[in-house]
Each structure stands twice: as C-alpha cells, then as structure tokens.
Amino acid sequence: MYCVRNVTEDLYWVGGNDRRLALFENIHPIERGVSYNSYLLLDEKTVLFDTVDWSICRQFLENIKAVLGDRTLDYMVINHMEPDHAACIEEIVLRYPDVKVVCTEKAAMFMHQFGFEISDLIIQVKEGDTMSFGKHNVVFVSAPMIHWPEAMVTYDTTNGVLFSADAFGSFISLDGRLFNDEVNFDRDWIDEARRYYTNIVGKYGPHVQALLKKAGTIDIKMICPLHGPVWRNDFGYILDKYIKWSSYEPEEKGVLIVYGTMYGNTEAAANDLATRLVKKGMTNIAMYDVSKTHMSYLISESFKYSHIVLASVTYNLKIYPPMLDYIMDMKALNLQKRTFAIMENGSWAPQSGKLMRDLIEEMKEMTILDADITVNSSLKEDDADSMDAIADSIIESMK
C-alpha cells in the first residue's frame, strides 16, 4: 500500500521511514528511526529527486507508482550518491528504462564504482546549469563535501523549493508528519538534528558556510532535505543553528562534563565540580560517562556547549581509552572555539591531564584553563580549594 504526502501543488513526498535499523552508517544509534526522503514532481515532464535506502525500496516503488499512475518517469535527479539515497537507482531504471539520470560528473563516476552501468542514461550537470520540466525550471548548485565531493543541491526557481540533499537533515522517523510545523522541533527534534549534522557533516564547516552563502542569494520558500522534516517556514531558526554549527560557535553558554571513571572516584570528583558550579550560579550543565555514552551523543553535546570539562583516570600511564577516543573524535570532526578544564586522576603516576592538554592544544582555537586538578585515587577535603578554583575559573571565563 502506498503512503505519500503532497508537498506543493505539483510535488509529492514518496519516501519512507526505517524504524528497524539500529545503527545509521553502522555507527550512530537511531533508537527513534530515520526517514529517507524522495520527491516526485509532476509537470509536463515527471521528475524524481533522489531515491532511498534499499531497506525501504518496496514502499518507495509503490509510492512512485501511485503518484505517476499511467505516466512514465522522464528524469531522475541524483543530488547525492551515498547508498542511503541512491541504492534504488537501478530499480527505477528497470521499471522506467527511458528515464534520464541527472547528476554531477563525480556522481556519475561513483555510480560506475557502485556497479550501476547506466552511463548511456546520464545527463551530467555542473554549477549554474539549468533545466526546464515544463512550468518548473531548476538550477543546479554545487555543494561539494556536504558531505561527499559529488553532492549538489537543486533549486526550483518556479516555486522556491530547495532540494537540499543531506543539508538540513535530521535523524528520527517522520511518523506521518512531514513538515517542520507539524512537529515540536525545538522540543523533540533539535538534539537529533544536531547529532546528525555534527557527526555526519560537522567536519566540513567551511563547505557548509559556502553553501549557506549561496543559499542567501536565492528566495527559498521551502527546504526539502533527504532526512527529516520539510521546512516550509521558520527558516531563521534552522539557519541560525547551521550558522553556529558550521562556524563552530557554541550554541549555548554552559558546561559539558565528560568523565572517564573505573571505580567511581573520578565520577565522584566530576559530581563535586558540577555541584560547585551550580552553587556558584551555573546551572546549564550536562554530564556523561564516556564509557557508557555513544560517541555521537558526546560530539553533539560538544558542539552545543561553550565549555567542556575532561575528567579522566590514568590508564596504563595513558589517557583512559574511551576518553582518548572522544578527544580524537572531536579533533577528527574539527571542533573549535571551546574552553576546556582538565581533571586527572591516578593512584601512583597521574599522566592523563598532561596528555589531554597536549591533544587539545593541537586543535584549532581552543582555550585551556590553567586551574587543572590532580586527584590522587579519590577526592579529599584537602582538594576543596582546588575544586573551587576550577569552578571559579570556568565561571570567570564565561564573562
């Protein structure tokens, strides 16, 4: 049975939801599922914008058949060749053998690499090229490294719809709702939108900034991403988030405390610091056990908060391995412009503090506060002044 939504007068959502998949890209947990969005335009010519992941291909094909009726498919625009959006290209070609596939040169190369032998159907386009499908005219805009090098976005100059590929996407299945104003985005979606952006696209902030600059020159009436809800109003809200995330500016003034603990003593020290911060007036605090929290959530929170406390036990004279993984992920995803406080623990040779400091100093535009503290096995009354000094230093740095 087909399941479609009307997006605009001539445009239909023909995608689907996957609530069975445990890990997106076999890395990131998606307990609340994910949508794969595809859009079908009915004009003098019919146009499909991207396909979907193989997991929902059957539903996808039923949706297309229902919308097309007796008509054939004339064009298939592939904005992004990653398999979660391009897996069903050959299934479309099998059913609509006369379809023309519109994509960038690099996307055509990737199709060949993935084993799609359809070169005779491909129309290659580049930045600024246009096509007319009847009353609808589109322009193609290059969007390299968002987050693959072949990516582009397509702008319909007739109705102001931007087919934004992976930009402005989010985890979470749509569950019947399609538009941003059909959900409480700030309450229910923003954390998953941030986690999606920071882990999937976060490394490529300058490229996102370049796309945002291009987007600022066109009159966008609707944003149709490949995951998550379609934006038809309140563009300022999501654009503000993307400007902050892509420029690595903190979303909020607050403190993220990430601790690595073996027997609970480093955790106790982290709890003590959090309590002191709250007593001094800083209540916007988030705490996570680095061993129990998936890295994608830690990265998302790191993009959110202005200050990060790293509290790590020393392990084999090194940084506690899960903490090391977290720091290396921050570095790999190009996190910048954060203020750090460092707390180390060790029973005979504390080393994690210096090693964490060395790694953070290798990253761009990071500030490390001087008020480090070393805990010897467990926090004691004698450590109270040092703990107060860290809390005071964090709050003072926020002024």
C-alpha positions as a Markdown table, in Angstrom:
| # | Residue | x | y | z |
|---|---|---|---|---|
| 1 | Met | 0.0 | 0.0 | 0.0 |
| 2 | Tyr | 1.4 | 3.4 | -1.0 |
| 3 | Cys | 2.0 | 6.2 | 1.5 |
| 4 | Val | 2.7 | 9.7 | 0.1 |
| 5 | Arg | 2.3 | 13.3 | 1.1 |
| 6 | Asn | 1.6 | 16.3 | -1.1 |
| 7 | Val | 4.4 | 18.9 | -0.6 |
| 8 | Thr | 3.3 | 21.6 | -3.0 |
| 9 | Glu | 0.8 | 21.8 | -5.9 |
| 10 | Asp | 2.9 | 19.5 | -8.2 |
| 11 | Leu | 5.3 | 17.9 | -5.8 |
| 12 | Tyr | 4.9 | 14.8 | -3.7 |
| 13 | Trp | 7.0 | 13.1 | -1.0 |
| 14 | Val | 7.4 | 9.5 | -1.9 |
| 15 | Gly | 10.0 | 8.5 | 0.7 |
| 16 | Gly | 9.6 | 6.3 | 3.7 |
| 17 | Asn | 10.8 | 5.5 | 7.3 |
| 18 | Asp | 13.1 | 2.9 | 8.7 |
| 19 | Arg | 12.5 | 2.1 | 12.4 |
| 20 | Arg | 14.3 | -1.3 | 12.3 |
| 21 | Leu | 17.8 | -0.1 | 11.6 |
| 22 | Ala | 19.8 | 0.0 | 14.8 |
| 23 | Leu | 22.9 | 2.0 | 13.6 |
| 24 | Phe | 22.9 | 4.7 | 10.9 |
| 25 | Glu | 26.0 | 4.2 | 8.7 |
| 26 | Asn | 26.6 | 1.2 | 11.0 |
| 27 | Ile | 27.9 | 3.7 | 13.6 |
| 28 | His | 25.3 | 6.0 | 15.0 |
| 29 | Pro | 22.4 | 4.7 | 17.1 |
| 30 | Ile | 19.0 | 5.7 | 15.8 |
| 31 | Glu | 16.6 | 4.5 | 18.5 |
| 32 | Arg | 13.8 | 6.7 | 17.1 |
| 33 | Gly | 14.4 | 5.7 | 13.5 |
| 34 | Val | 15.2 | 7.8 | 10.4 |
| 35 | Ser | 13.4 | 8.9 | 7.3 |
| 36 | Tyr | 14.6 | 8.6 | 3.7 |
| 37 | Asn | 13.1 | 11.4 | 1.7 |
| 38 | Ser | 12.5 | 11.4 | -2.1 |
| 39 | Tyr | 10.3 | 13.8 | -4.0 |
| 40 | Leu | 8.4 | 13.4 | -7.3 |
| 41 | Leu | 7.4 | 16.3 | -9.5 |
| 42 | Leu | 4.5 | 16.1 | -11.9 |
| 43 | Asp | 5.0 | 18.7 | -14.7 |
| 44 | Glu | 5.0 | 18.3 | -18.5 |
| 45 | Lys | 7.9 | 16.0 | -17.6 |
| 46 | Thr | 8.0 | 13.9 | -14.5 |
| 47 | Val | 11.0 | 14.2 | -12.2 |
| 48 | Leu | 12.2 | 12.1 | -9.3 |
| 49 | Phe | 14.6 | 13.8 | -6.9 |
| 50 | Asp | 16.9 | 11.1 | -5.3 |
| 51 | Thr | 15.9 | 7.6 | -4.3 |
| 52 | Val | 16.1 | 5.9 | -0.9 |
| 53 | Asp | 17.9 | 3.3 | 1.1 |
| 54 | Trp | 17.4 | -0.4 | 0.0 |
| 55 | Ser | 15.7 | -1.2 | 3.3 |
| 56 | Ile | 12.5 | 0.7 | 2.2 |
| 57 | Cys | 12.7 | 0.3 | -1.6 |
| 58 | Arg | 9.5 | -1.7 | -1.8 |
| 59 | Gln | 7.5 | 1.1 | -0.2 |
| 60 | Phe | 9.3 | 3.6 | -2.3 |
| 61 | Leu | 8.4 | 1.9 | -5.6 |
| 62 | Glu | 4.7 | 1.6 | -4.6 |
| 63 | Asn | 4.7 | 5.3 | -3.7 |
| 64 | Ile | 6.1 | 6.3 | -7.1 |
| 65 | Lys | 3.7 | 4.0 | -9.0 |
| 66 | Ala | 0.7 | 5.5 | -7.1 |
| 67 | Val | 1.7 | 9.1 | -7.9 |
| 68 | Leu | 2.7 | 8.5 | -11.5 |
| 69 | Gly | -0.4 | 6.5 | -12.4 |
| 70 | Asp | -0.2 | 5.7 | -16.1 |
| 71 | Arg | 2.6 | 8.2 | -16.7 |
| 72 | Thr | 6.2 | 7.3 | -17.2 |
| 73 | Leu | 9.2 | 8.8 | -15.4 |
| 74 | Asp | 11.2 | 11.2 | -17.5 |
| 75 | Tyr | 14.0 | 12.3 | -15.2 |
| 76 | Met | 15.8 | 11.2 | -12.0 |
| 77 | Val | 17.9 | 13.9 | -10.4 |
| 78 | Ile | 20.6 | 12.5 | -8.1 |
| 79 | Asn | 21.8 | 15.2 | -5.7 |
| 80 | His | 23.8 | 12.8 | -3.5 |
| 81 | Met | 25.2 | 9.3 | -4.4 |
| 82 | Glu | 25.5 | 7.9 | -1.0 |
| 83 | Pro | 23.8 | 4.5 | -0.9 |
| 84 | Asp | 21.1 | 5.5 | 1.6 |
| 85 | His | 19.8 | 7.8 | -1.1 |
| 86 | Ala | 21.0 | 6.1 | -4.3 |
| 87 | Ala | 20.5 | 2.4 | -3.6 |
| 88 | Cys | 17.4 | 2.1 | -5.7 |
| 89 | Ile | 18.6 | 3.8 | -8.9 |
| 90 | Glu | 18.7 | 0.5 | -10.8 |
| 91 | Glu | 15.3 | -0.5 | -9.6 |
| 92 | Ile | 13.9 | 2.8 | -11.1 |
| 93 | Val | 15.8 | 2.2 | -14.3 |
| 94 | Leu | 14.4 | -1.4 | -14.6 |
| 95 | Arg | 10.8 | -0.1 | -14.3 |
| 96 | Tyr | 11.3 | 3.1 | -16.3 |
| 97 | Pro | 14.0 | 2.3 | -18.8 |
| 98 | Asp | 13.7 | 5.6 | -20.7 |
| 99 | Val | 14.4 | 7.7 | -17.6 |
| 100 | Lys | 17.3 | 10.2 | -17.9 |
| 101 | Val | 19.6 | 10.4 | -14.8 |
| 102 | Val | 20.7 | 13.9 | -14.0 |
| 103 | Cys | 23.8 | 14.2 | -11.8 |
| 104 | Thr | 27.3 | 15.7 | -11.4 |
| 105 | Glu | 30.4 | 14.3 | -13.1 |
| 106 | Lys | 31.7 | 12.8 | -9.8 |
| 107 | Ala | 28.3 | 11.3 | -9.1 |
| 108 | Ala | 28.4 | 9.6 | -12.5 |
| 109 | Met | 31.8 | 8.2 | -11.5 |
| 110 | Phe | 30.5 | 6.9 | -8.2 |
| 111 | Met | 27.6 | 5.2 | -10.0 |
| 112 | His | 30.1 | 3.3 | -12.0 |
| 113 | Gln | 32.1 | 2.4 | -8.9 |
| 114 | Phe | 28.9 | 1.1 | -7.2 |
| 115 | Gly | 28.3 | -1.1 | -10.3 |
| 116 | Phe | 25.5 | 0.9 | -11.9 |
| 117 | Glu | 26.1 | 0.5 | -15.6 |
| 118 | Ile | 23.8 | 3.3 | -16.8 |
| 119 | Ser | 26.2 | 5.7 | -18.5 |
| 120 | Asp | 24.0 | 6.0 | -21.6 |
| 121 | Leu | 21.2 | 7.4 | -19.5 |
| 122 | Ile | 23.2 | 10.1 | -17.7 |
| 123 | Ile | 23.0 | 13.8 | -18.2 |
| 124 | Gln | 25.9 | 15.5 | -16.4 |
| 125 | Val | 25.3 | 18.9 | -14.9 |
| 126 | Lys | 27.5 | 21.4 | -13.1 |
| 127 | Glu | 27.2 | 24.6 | -11.1 |
| 128 | Gly | 24.7 | 27.0 | -12.6 |
| 129 | Asp | 23.3 | 24.7 | -15.2 |
| 130 | Thr | 19.5 | 24.8 | -15.6 |
| 131 | Met | 16.7 | 22.5 | -16.9 |
| 132 | Ser | 13.1 | 23.1 | -17.6 |
| 133 | Phe | 10.5 | 20.4 | -17.0 |
| 134 | Gly | 7.5 | 22.5 | -18.2 |
| 135 | Lys | 6.4 | 25.3 | -16.0 |
| 136 | His | 9.1 | 24.3 | -13.4 |
| 137 | Asn | 12.6 | 25.4 | -14.0 |
| 138 | Val | 15.6 | 24.4 | -11.9 |
| 139 | Val | 19.1 | 25.4 | -11.4 |
| 140 | Phe | 21.8 | 23.1 | -10.1 |
| 141 | Val | 24.2 | 24.3 | -7.3 |
| 142 | Ser | 27.4 | 22.5 | -6.4 |
| 143 | Ala | 27.7 | 21.5 | -2.8 |
| 144 | Pro | 31.0 | 19.6 | -2.5 |
| 145 | Met | 31.9 | 17.9 | 0.8 |
| 146 | Ile | 28.4 | 18.2 | 2.2 |
| 147 | His | 29.3 | 15.7 | 2.9 |
| 148 | Trp | 30.6 | 13.8 | -0.2 |
| 149 | Pro | 32.6 | 15.5 | -3.0 |
| 150 | Glu | 29.9 | 14.8 | -5.7 |
| 151 | Ala | 27.0 | 16.4 | -3.8 |
| 152 | Met | 24.8 | 19.2 | -5.3 |
| 153 | Val | 21.5 | 20.8 | -4.4 |
| 154 | Thr | 18.7 | 21.7 | -6.8 |
| 155 | Tyr | 16.7 | 24.9 | -6.6 |
| 156 | Asp | 13.3 | 25.1 | -8.3 |
| 157 | Thr | 13.1 | 28.8 | -9.4 |
| 158 | Thr | 9.4 | 28.4 | -10.1 |
| 159 | Asn | 8.2 | 27.7 | -6.6 |
| 160 | Gly | 11.2 | 28.4 | -4.5 |
| 161 | Val | 11.8 | 24.7 | -3.4 |
| 162 | Leu | 15.4 | 23.8 | -2.5 |
| 163 | Phe | 16.2 | 20.1 | -2.7 |
| 164 | Ser | 19.0 | 20.3 | -0.2 |
| 165 | Ala | 20.5 | 16.8 | -0.2 |
| 166 | Asp | 22.0 | 16.0 | 3.2 |
| 167 | Ala | 21.9 | 19.6 | 4.4 |
| 168 | Phe | 19.2 | 20.5 | 6.9 |
| 169 | Gly | 18.6 | 16.8 | 7.6 |
| 170 | Ser | 17.9 | 15.0 | 10.9 |
| 171 | Phe | 17.6 | 11.6 | 12.5 |
| 172 | Ile | 14.1 | 10.4 | 13.6 |
| 173 | Ser | 11.3 | 8.8 | 11.6 |
| 174 | Leu | 8.6 | 11.2 | 10.4 |
| 175 | Asp | 5.7 | 9.1 | 11.7 |
| 176 | Gly | 3.1 | 10.6 | 9.4 |
| 177 | Arg | 4.3 | 14.2 | 9.9 |
| 178 | Leu | 6.2 | 15.8 | 7.0 |
| 179 | Phe | 6.6 | 19.5 | 7.7 |
| 180 | Asn | 8.6 | 21.3 | 10.4 |
| 181 | Asp | 5.4 | 23.0 | 11.8 |
| 182 | Glu | 3.8 | 19.6 | 12.3 |
| 183 | Val | 6.3 | 18.7 | 15.0 |
| 184 | Asn | 7.7 | 20.5 | 18.0 |
| 185 | Phe | 11.1 | 20.8 | 16.6 |
| 186 | Asp | 12.8 | 22.7 | 19.4 |
| 187 | Arg | 11.5 | 20.2 | 22.0 |
| 188 | Asp | 11.6 | 16.9 | 20.1 |
| 189 | Trp | 14.0 | 17.2 | 17.2 |
| 190 | Ile | 16.8 | 19.7 | 17.7 |
| 191 | Asp | 19.1 | 17.3 | 19.6 |
| 192 | Glu | 18.8 | 14.7 | 16.9 |
| 193 | Ala | 19.2 | 17.3 | 14.2 |
| 194 | Arg | 22.4 | 18.5 | 15.9 |
| 195 | Arg | 23.7 | 14.9 | 16.3 |
| 196 | Tyr | 23.0 | 14.2 | 12.7 |
| 197 | Tyr | 24.8 | 17.4 | 11.5 |
| 198 | Thr | 27.8 | 17.3 | 13.8 |
| 199 | Asn | 28.6 | 13.6 | 13.2 |
| 200 | Ile | 27.8 | 13.4 | 9.5 |
| 201 | Val | 28.7 | 16.9 | 8.2 |
| 202 | Gly | 30.4 | 18.6 | 11.1 |
| 203 | Lys | 34.0 | 18.2 | 9.8 |
| 204 | Tyr | 33.1 | 20.3 | 6.8 |
| 205 | Gly | 32.1 | 23.6 | 8.3 |
| 206 | Pro | 33.7 | 25.8 | 5.7 |
| 207 | His | 31.9 | 24.0 | 2.9 |
| 208 | Val | 28.6 | 24.4 | 4.7 |
| 209 | Gln | 29.3 | 28.1 | 5.1 |
| 210 | Ala | 29.9 | 28.3 | 1.4 |
| 211 | Leu | 26.6 | 26.7 | 0.7 |
| 212 | Leu | 24.8 | 28.9 | 3.2 |
| 213 | Lys | 26.3 | 31.9 | 1.4 |
| 214 | Lys | 24.9 | 30.7 | -1.9 |
| 215 | Ala | 21.5 | 30.0 | -0.3 |
| 216 | Gly | 21.4 | 33.6 | 0.9 |
| 217 | Thr | 21.2 | 34.8 | -2.7 |
| 218 | Ile | 18.1 | 32.9 | -3.6 |
| 219 | Asp | 14.4 | 33.2 | -2.5 |
| 220 | Ile | 13.8 | 29.9 | -0.7 |
| 221 | Lys | 10.2 | 29.1 | 0.0 |
| 222 | Met | 10.7 | 25.5 | 1.1 |
| 223 | Ile | 13.6 | 23.2 | 2.0 |
| 224 | Cys | 13.3 | 19.5 | 1.1 |
| 225 | Pro | 16.1 | 17.5 | 2.8 |
| 226 | Leu | 16.9 | 13.9 | 2.3 |
| 227 | His | 16.3 | 13.1 | 6.0 |
| 228 | Gly | 13.8 | 14.6 | 8.5 |
| 229 | Pro | 11.0 | 17.2 | 8.0 |
| 230 | Val | 10.5 | 19.5 | 5.1 |
| 231 | Trp | 10.9 | 23.2 | 6.2 |
| 232 | Arg | 8.2 | 25.5 | 4.9 |
| 233 | Asn | 8.5 | 28.3 | 7.5 |
| 234 | Asp | 10.7 | 29.5 | 10.4 |
| 235 | Phe | 13.8 | 29.2 | 8.2 |
| 236 | Gly | 15.6 | 31.6 | 10.6 |
| 237 | Tyr | 15.5 | 29.0 | 13.3 |
| 238 | Ile | 17.3 | 26.3 | 11.4 |
| 239 | Leu | 19.6 | 28.6 | 9.5 |
| 240 | Asp | 20.8 | 30.1 | 12.9 |
| 241 | Lys | 21.6 | 26.6 | 14.1 |
| 242 | Tyr | 23.5 | 25.8 | 10.9 |
| 243 | Ile | 25.5 | 29.1 | 11.0 |
| 244 | Lys | 26.6 | 28.3 | 14.6 |
| 245 | Trp | 27.4 | 24.7 | 13.9 |
| 246 | Ser | 29.3 | 25.3 | 10.7 |
| 247 | Ser | 31.3 | 28.1 | 12.2 |
| 248 | Tyr | 31.9 | 26.1 | 15.4 |
| 249 | Glu | 30.4 | 28.8 | 17.6 |
| 250 | Pro | 28.8 | 27.3 | 20.8 |
| 251 | Glu | 25.1 | 27.0 | 20.7 |
| 252 | Glu | 24.7 | 27.7 | 24.4 |
| 253 | Lys | 26.8 | 29.1 | 27.2 |
| 254 | Gly | 27.1 | 26.1 | 29.5 |
| 255 | Val | 29.3 | 23.3 | 30.8 |
| 256 | Leu | 29.6 | 19.8 | 29.4 |
| 257 | Ile | 31.4 | 17.4 | 31.9 |
| 258 | Val | 32.6 | 14.2 | 30.3 |
| 259 | Tyr | 34.3 | 11.8 | 32.8 |
| 260 | Gly | 36.1 | 8.5 | 32.4 |
| 261 | Thr | 36.0 | 6.5 | 35.6 |
| 262 | Met | 36.9 | 2.9 | 36.5 |
| 263 | Tyr | 35.7 | 2.5 | 40.1 |
| 264 | Gly | 33.6 | 5.7 | 40.6 |
| 265 | Asn | 36.2 | 8.0 | 42.2 |
| 266 | Thr | 36.7 | 10.2 | 39.1 |
| 267 | Glu | 32.9 | 10.3 | 38.7 |
| 268 | Ala | 32.6 | 11.5 | 42.3 |
| 269 | Ala | 35.1 | 14.3 | 41.6 |
| 270 | Ala | 33.1 | 15.3 | 38.5 |
| 271 | Asn | 29.9 | 15.3 | 40.6 |
| 272 | Asp | 31.6 | 17.6 | 43.1 |
| 273 | Leu | 32.6 | 20.0 | 40.4 |
| 274 | Ala | 29.1 | 20.1 | 39.0 |
| 275 | Thr | 27.7 | 20.8 | 42.4 |
| 276 | Arg | 30.1 | 23.7 | 43.0 |
| 277 | Leu | 29.3 | 25.2 | 39.6 |
| 278 | Val | 25.5 | 25.1 | 40.4 |
| 279 | Lys | 26.1 | 26.7 | 43.8 |
| 280 | Lys | 28.0 | 29.5 | 42.0 |
| 281 | Gly | 25.1 | 30.1 | 39.6 |
| 282 | Met | 26.0 | 28.0 | 36.5 |
| 283 | Thr | 23.0 | 25.6 | 36.2 |
| 284 | Asn | 23.3 | 24.8 | 32.4 |
| 285 | Ile | 25.3 | 21.6 | 32.9 |
| 286 | Ala | 25.3 | 18.2 | 31.2 |
| 287 | Met | 27.3 | 15.2 | 32.5 |
| 288 | Tyr | 28.2 | 12.0 | 30.7 |
| 289 | Asp | 30.1 | 8.8 | 31.5 |
| 290 | Val | 32.4 | 8.4 | 28.5 |
| 291 | Ser | 32.3 | 4.7 | 28.8 |
| 292 | Lys | 28.5 | 4.4 | 28.6 |
| 293 | Thr | 27.6 | 7.2 | 26.2 |
| 294 | His | 27.8 | 6.6 | 22.4 |
| 295 | Met | 30.4 | 8.9 | 20.8 |
| 296 | Ser | 27.8 | 10.6 | 18.5 |
| 297 | Tyr | 25.9 | 12.0 | 21.5 |
| 298 | Leu | 29.1 | 13.3 | 23.1 |
| 299 | Ile | 30.1 | 15.0 | 19.8 |
| 300 | Ser | 26.7 | 16.6 | 19.5 |
| 301 | Glu | 26.9 | 17.9 | 23.1 |
| 302 | Ser | 30.4 | 19.2 | 22.4 |
| 303 | Phe | 29.1 | 21.3 | 19.5 |
| 304 | Lys | 26.3 | 22.6 | 21.8 |
| 305 | Tyr | 28.1 | 23.8 | 24.9 |
| 306 | Ser | 30.8 | 26.6 | 25.3 |
| 307 | His | 32.8 | 24.8 | 28.0 |
| 308 | Ile | 34.0 | 21.2 | 28.3 |
| 309 | Val | 35.4 | 19.6 | 31.4 |
| 310 | Leu | 37.5 | 16.5 | 30.7 |
| 311 | Ala | 37.9 | 14.3 | 33.8 |
| 312 | Ser | 39.9 | 11.2 | 33.2 |
| 313 | Val | 41.6 | 8.5 | 35.2 |
| 314 | Thr | 45.1 | 7.5 | 34.1 |
| 315 | Tyr | 45.1 | 4.1 | 32.5 |
| 316 | Asn | 48.4 | 2.3 | 31.8 |
| 317 | Leu | 50.1 | 5.7 | 32.1 |
| 318 | Lys | 47.9 | 7.0 | 29.3 |
| 319 | Ile | 44.5 | 8.6 | 28.9 |
| 320 | Tyr | 41.6 | 6.3 | 29.7 |
| 321 | Pro | 40.9 | 4.7 | 26.3 |
| 322 | Pro | 37.2 | 5.8 | 25.9 |
| 323 | Met | 38.3 | 9.4 | 26.8 |
| 324 | Leu | 41.0 | 9.2 | 24.2 |
| 325 | Asp | 38.5 | 8.1 | 21.6 |
| 326 | Tyr | 36.3 | 11.0 | 22.4 |
| 327 | Ile | 39.1 | 13.6 | 22.2 |
| 328 | Met | 40.3 | 12.1 | 18.9 |
| 329 | Asp | 36.7 | 12.3 | 17.5 |
| 330 | Met | 36.5 | 15.9 | 18.5 |
| 331 | Lys | 39.7 | 16.5 | 16.6 |
| 332 | Ala | 38.6 | 14.5 | 13.6 |
| 333 | Leu | 35.3 | 16.4 | 13.3 |
| 334 | Asn | 37.2 | 19.8 | 13.5 |
| 335 | Leu | 35.6 | 21.1 | 16.7 |
| 336 | Gln | 36.9 | 24.6 | 17.6 |
| 337 | Lys | 36.3 | 27.6 | 19.8 |
| 338 | Arg | 35.7 | 25.8 | 23.1 |
| 339 | Thr | 37.1 | 26.4 | 26.6 |
| 340 | Phe | 38.4 | 23.3 | 28.4 |
| 341 | Ala | 39.1 | 22.5 | 32.1 |
| 342 | Ile | 41.1 | 19.4 | 32.8 |
| 343 | Met | 40.9 | 17.0 | 35.8 |
| 344 | Glu | 43.1 | 13.9 | 36.1 |
| 345 | Asn | 43.1 | 11.0 | 38.5 |
| 346 | Gly | 45.8 | 8.5 | 39.3 |
| 347 | Ser | 46.9 | 6.3 | 42.1 |
| 348 | Trp | 50.7 | 6.2 | 41.5 |
| 349 | Ala | 51.6 | 8.1 | 38.3 |
| 350 | Pro | 48.9 | 10.5 | 37.1 |
| 351 | Gln | 49.5 | 11.3 | 33.5 |
| 352 | Ser | 46.1 | 11.8 | 31.8 |
| 353 | Gly | 46.0 | 15.6 | 32.4 |
| 354 | Lys | 49.1 | 16.5 | 30.6 |
| 355 | Leu | 48.3 | 14.1 | 27.7 |
| 356 | Met | 44.8 | 15.5 | 27.3 |
| 357 | Arg | 46.2 | 19.0 | 27.4 |
| 358 | Asp | 48.7 | 18.2 | 24.7 |
| 359 | Leu | 45.9 | 16.8 | 22.4 |
| 360 | Ile | 43.6 | 19.8 | 22.9 |
| 361 | Glu | 46.4 | 22.2 | 22.2 |
| 362 | Glu | 46.8 | 20.6 | 18.8 |
| 363 | Met | 43.2 | 21.6 | 17.9 |
| 364 | Lys | 42.1 | 24.9 | 16.4 |
| 365 | Glu | 41.2 | 27.9 | 18.6 |
| 366 | Met | 40.9 | 26.0 | 21.9 |
| 367 | Thr | 41.3 | 27.6 | 25.3 |
| 368 | Ile | 42.5 | 25.5 | 28.2 |
| 369 | Leu | 42.1 | 27.0 | 31.7 |
| 370 | Asp | 45.1 | 26.9 | 34.0 |
| 371 | Ala | 43.2 | 25.6 | 37.0 |
| 372 | Asp | 43.9 | 21.9 | 36.4 |
| 373 | Ile | 43.5 | 19.5 | 39.3 |
| 374 | Thr | 45.1 | 16.1 | 40.1 |
| 375 | Val | 43.1 | 13.7 | 42.2 |
| 376 | Asn | 45.1 | 11.0 | 43.9 |
| 377 | Ser | 42.9 | 8.0 | 43.9 |
| 378 | Ser | 39.9 | 9.8 | 45.4 |
| 379 | Leu | 38.7 | 13.3 | 46.2 |
| 380 | Lys | 39.5 | 14.5 | 49.7 |
| 381 | Glu | 38.7 | 17.6 | 51.9 |
| 382 | Asp | 42.1 | 18.9 | 51.1 |
| 383 | Asp | 41.1 | 19.2 | 47.4 |
| 384 | Ala | 38.2 | 21.6 | 48.2 |
| 385 | Asp | 40.2 | 24.8 | 47.4 |
| 386 | Ser | 41.4 | 23.3 | 44.0 |
| 387 | Met | 37.9 | 22.3 | 43.1 |
| 388 | Asp | 36.6 | 25.8 | 43.9 |
| 389 | Ala | 39.4 | 27.2 | 41.8 |
| 390 | Ile | 38.3 | 25.2 | 38.8 |
| 391 | Ala | 34.7 | 26.2 | 39.2 |
| 392 | Asp | 35.7 | 29.9 | 39.6 |
| 393 | Ser | 37.9 | 29.7 | 36.6 |
| 394 | Ile | 35.1 | 28.3 | 34.4 |
| 395 | Ile | 32.6 | 30.9 | 35.5 |
| 396 | Glu | 35.1 | 33.7 | 35.2 |
| 397 | Ser | 35.9 | 32.6 | 31.6 |
| 398 | Met | 32.2 | 32.9 | 30.7 |
| 399 | Lys | 32.1 | 36.6 | 31.4 |
